[in-house]
Amino acid sequence: IISSAASFGRVNEMQNAIDFRELRRQERQRLRSSNRDGKNESSHSNQNPVKCDANNGVSNPYDPSYAIVSPLAPYDTLLLGNTLSEETHKILSPRLNSVYYAEKFLSPSTSQEILSWLPTIPKYSRHDTIPKSNKRNDHHNVKQPHLLAEKEESLRHNGKWTRLKHARRNVALFDGTLVEYELPPILQRLSSTLVAIGAFPPCQPPNHVLINEYQPGEGIMPHTDGPAYESRTATISLGGSDVVFKLWPRRTIKEEDESDGIEKQQQIMPSNLGIKKSENGSSKTSSDVTTNPALEVILHGNGSLVVFTDDAYLNHCHEISEGLLEEVTTKGICGNNLEGGTLIRRGHRFSLTFRCKKIGPS
């Protein structure tokens, strides 16, 4: 776990952990705009006006777009009955009950199809131009030029490999919510597959995909995906390397207010969760402040799938440790290796993370 002193100097790197900096600024601005009605971030699970039922689809007839799933046929999977089931895939953990894992999800042929497609994604260039079709729809941002500039920068990055300066890894973002932009067919099929197996409800299909390329030893700092998305994330691992995926409890607002002398931005980082002082000055560990993650899951690199939602999404940060070429699972905490002690050697890996980005009322 990173020390408090080290983590304080790495805030910028954490902020770039999910996306490049320009996209983060754009989404924060969009969220501030959508929250002007007084709702705060803690209630973001209810910000979407559409009431989604995973079994019955959209209950709001005025927004049928949420029920649209790609017409492309889903892939056949290695799941029994092509279904992600609670009985088979739910991780049994005393601290979390909203994480699902399928070691064998994609077939070798589908995995190879995706791996062959990844090198065809173009690389970002600062000289890239924006499609005219998207420029024509920016007339409402003329009075807010800073928003227009951020949106244009995001459009230049969309669908291209981009090198993150601070995190030092390659990412490719595909945002299907952008005007007149569709996800590539292969990502549409994967999105349809995730809906077909029950990982996403039909009324909130994945419309946003982030692809990360990790070299041996590279990881991602503890972070949350945030309120810009519905509280559900699915990640497919490819490339052959296994990693240990960790979920850390977030600190509550109450805990943050009671901690004196620590900046708020530090408080929410799991690397700072450790020993608290009792009233008599002795050290103690609270149930929410721990030096161990709430859950570990070994993600196998040959087409596995992990899905986390609800409490795991809202109240926990997730991480893949950085700077490690090998690590050992923790006894009693690793959900698919409860005995612990398994050595995981890190290598080259791709992750494809699918989310449903919230779309505000038109």
N, C-alpha and C positions, 0 to 999 in steps of 0.2 A: 504494500500500500504506500502510496506517495506521501511523504511527510507534508505537514502544513506549510512549512517554509517553501518547499519545492513547488507545491501546488499553487501557492499564491502567485508565483512567477509564471505559471502556465495557464492562466485563465484564458488568454487569447487562443491558445491551442485547443482548449476544451470547447470554446465557442465555435471553432471551425471543425469540430469533430464530425458533425453530420453533413454539413454543406459548406460550400465556399461562402465567404463573408458577405458578398453582395446579396445572395439569396436570403441569408438570415435577416439582414436589415429589411429586405422587402417584406418578409413574412411578419416580422414584428410590427411594421407599419400597418400592414393589412389587418392584423389582429387588433391593434389599437383602434383602428377605424371601425371594426365590426363590434367592438365592445363599448362603444360610446353610450349605449343604453343603460350602463351602470353595472353590467354583469362583470364579475371579476374572473380571474383565471381559474380559481378553484372550482368554478361551476362550469368549466368548459365542456364537460361531457353532455351538457344540456343546451349548448349554444346552437346546435343545428336544429332548425325548426321542424325538420322531418323526423317523425317518430318511426324508427326502424324496428321492425320485427324480423328476426332472422328466419322465421318460418313463413311468415305471411307477406314479406316484402314491404313495399311502401304503403303507408296509410294516408299519405298526403297526396290527393289526386292532382294538386296544382303544381307538383314538381316531379313529373314522371322521369326526369333525367336520372334520378337516383336508382331507378330500376333497370337502367340500361347496362347490359353486360355485353362484352364483345361478341359479335356473331361468329367469330372464329371458334372452331371446335376445340374444347379443352384437350390437353394431353392425357393419355392413359398413364396412370401412376402405378406404383408398386404397393399401394395401400389396399388392404382387403376391402373389396366392394367400392374402391375409389372413395373412401370416406375417412375423414379424420375423426376418430371416435374418442369419447371420454374414457371408455373402458380400456382401450388399447394404448392411447397416446397421451393421456393426461399424466403429467408428472406428479407423483405423490410426494407431497412435502408438507411438513407441519406448519410452515410459515407462508407458503404460497400455494394457491390452488387454481391459478389461471394461466398455467404454462403447459403447452402441448409440444411433444417432440416425436418426429418420425425419422428414424435413422435411414430407412429405405423409402424414399419418396419418389424421386425421379428415376426413370429407367436409364441404363447406361447410354442408350441411343439418344434419348432426349438431352441428357447431360452433355453429350458430345456435340449435339446440334447447337446448344447454347454456347459452349466453349469455342466452337468454330465461328460463331457470330460475333463474339466479344471483340476480336481484333479488327473487325470491320467498322466499329464505331469510330467516327472521325475524331481527331484531336482538336481541342479548342485553340483558336488563334485570336489575338486581340484585333485582328483585321477583319474578322467575320462580320458580315452584315446581317441585319434583321429582315426576315421576310416581310414584304410589303403588306400582306394580308393582316399581319399583326400590327403594323404601324397604323393602318386605317382605323383600328379599333381603340386608339389611344387619345381620341379627341377630348374625352372627359378628364384626362390628366393634364391638359395644357396649363391649367391654373396651378398645378403642383408639379413643377418641372423636376424636383428631386425624386418624386415617385416614378416619373416617367423614365428618368435616367437609370434608376435601380431596376425597373422592369426590363428595360432594354438590355442591361447587362445580364440579367437572368436569361433572357431569350438567346443571347449569344452563347451562353454556356449550355443551354438545354440540348440534350441529345449528343453531347460531346465529352470525350475524356478531358478532365481538368486536373491539373496537379495542384494539390493543396499545399500552400507555402509552409504553414505551421505544422500540420499533421504529417506532411511529407509522404503522401500516398496519392494514388490516382482514383478519382471518382467520376462517375458519369451519371448525370441526373436526367430523368425523363418525367416531365410534369405534364400529365394528360389534361390538366385543368386549364392550360393556356388556350387562348382563343384560336380556333381553327387548327389545333395541333392534336394529333392522335399518337398514341403509343405505337412503337414499331410492332408489326404483326406477331413477332415471337413473344414480346412482352404482353400483348393482348391475349395470346393463348395461355400464357402462364397465369395471367389475372383471371381468365375464365376458369382455369383449373382450380385455383384457390377458392373460387366461389363454388364450383361444382363439388369439391370435397367437404365444404362446410367451414372452411377457415375464415371466410368473409360472408356476410349476409348478401343476398342479391341486391338489396336496396342500397348497399354501401360497398360496391366492388372496388378493388384497388385501382387508383387512377394516378399514382405517383410511385415511381420506382427509383431507388438509388443503388447504384452498383459500385462497390468498393473493391479495389485490388490491393491485397495485402502481400507484401514480401515477407520472407521468414523473419519472425520477431516483431513485425509491426502489429499494432493493435489500435484500439480506440478508447479514449478516456471515458470515465463514467459520465453518462448524460441521459437525458430523457428526450423523447421525440417531440414532446410539447403539445400545446393545445391547438396547433394548426391542423391536426389530424384527428380522425376518430380514434378512440382508444383501443387500437388493435394493430399489431405489427406482425408480419410474417417474413422470415428470412430463409433463403435457400443458400446452401453452401456448396461450392464447387471447387475443383482444382486439385483435390487430393489431400490437402492438409487438414488435420483435426485441430480444434481449438477448444478452450474452456470458456464458455459464455457465463458471465456472472451477473447476478441481480443484487443490488444493494438497496437497503431501505433509505428512503428520503427522510430528511428531518422535517418535522412539522413546523408550522408558523409559531406555535406556542413554544416549542423547544428553542427556536431561533431567538425569540424575544427574551427568553430567560437566560441566554448565554451572553455574558458581558464581555466587551473588549474584543469581539471577533466580528470581522466584517461579514455582512449578510451574504455576499457572493461566495465567501469561503464556506459558510455554514452548510449550504446545501450540497457540498461536494462530499461524496462518500469517503474520499481520502482523509477527510478531517473528522470522520466519525470514529470516536475512540473512547477514551477514558474521561468520565465526568467526575467532578469533585463533589463529595457529599458535604453536608453542613458542617461536619467536624473536620473537614479538610482531607479525609481519606479518599482514595480513588475507588470508584465503582463503575460497573458497566450496566447501563440500562438496557431494557428490551429493545429499544429503538436505536440505541447507539452501540455499535458492535464493531469488532475488528474482523469479523468474518462476514462474507456475503450471506444473504438470505437463501440463495440457491445458486448452485452451479449446474451447468448442463454441458456435456461433451457434444460439440457439434462436429459430426463427421463430414469430411470434405468431398463426399462422392454423391451429392444430390440429396442431402438430408434437409429437413424442414423443421424450424422452430416457430411457434406462434405464441405470443403473449398478449394478454388483454386485461381489461379491468384493473384490479389491484396491482398486478405486475407492471402494467403500463403507467398507471396514474401515480402510484406511490413508491415506485422503485426506479433507480437508475440502472442502466445496463452497461457492461464493459467487456472488452477483451484486453487482457493485460498487455502492456507494451514492453518492448525490450527483452522479451523472453524467447529463447530458442526451445525451451522445454519447461514443462510445469507438471505438478502432481495434483491429482484431484483430492478434495478434502472429504474425509470420512464423515458420513451422516449428512452432508450438505449437497454433494453431487447427486442430482436426482436420478441419473441413469448410471450411477456407479457408487451406490451407497456404501460399499466397503471401503472406497477411497484408495489412495496409494497408487493409482494408475498413472504411468508416465505418458504425457502427451508431448510429442515432438512437433514443433511448429515448422511449417513450410509455406509454399506459395498457395494462396487461396483467393477465391472470388466470393463475395457475398452479394446477393440480390435481395434487397429489402423492399417489401411492398406495403404501401399504406393507402388509406383513403383520405385524401386531403379535403378538408371542409370547403364547401363552396357557399359563399354568402348569397343572400337573396338578390336577384337581378333588379 
